[in-house]
Amino acid sequence: METVEYFSDFLRRIGATNFLAIGIGLIVLWLLISGIRKGLKGGRKDNGPDQEGED
C-alpha cells in the first residue's frame, strides 16, 4: 500500500500533464530507436504471396 502512496505523491509532484508528456516522449524515442535499428540492418524485404513470381 505504501508503494501506491509513493506513486501518487510522485504523480502529484511532477503533475499529470508532465507525466503524459514523458510517456509520449518515451514512445516516440522507442519508435525512433527501433526504426534506426531496422534501417541499419538493411530492412528485410519480405516477399508476400502476391510478389513470389515477380523476381
N, C-alpha and C positions, 0 to 999 in steps of 0.2 A: 504494500500500500504506500510505503514511503516513496517508491520509485515513481508512482503516478503523481504524487505531490511534487516531487522534484521536477518532473517533466512539465507539470502545469506551471510551476514557478518559472521554469526555463522559457516556456512559451510566452508567459506574461512579460518577462524581461526583454525578449527580442521582438515581441509583437507578432501578431498573426500575419500581417502583410509582409514583414521581412521573412517570416518562415516560408510563406508561399513563394516569394521571390527566390529564396535559396533553393527550394525544391525544383523550381523551373530551371534555374541555372544549372543544377546538377544534372537534370535530364538532358539539357542542351549539350553540356560538356560530355556526357556519356555518348550521345549520338555523334558528336564531332570526333571523339577518340575512336569509336568503332568504325566510322567512315574512313578515317585516315588509315587505320589498320587494314581495312579491306582494300583500300587503294594501294597501299604498299605491297600487299600480297599479289596485286595484279588483278584482283577480282575474278572469281571463277565465272566462266561462261557456260552456263548450264544449257544443254540442248533440250528444248521442250519437245513434246510429242509432235508438234507441227513443224519443227525445224530439223528433223532427223535426216531428211533426204536432200537438204539444201547445200551440202558441202561442195 
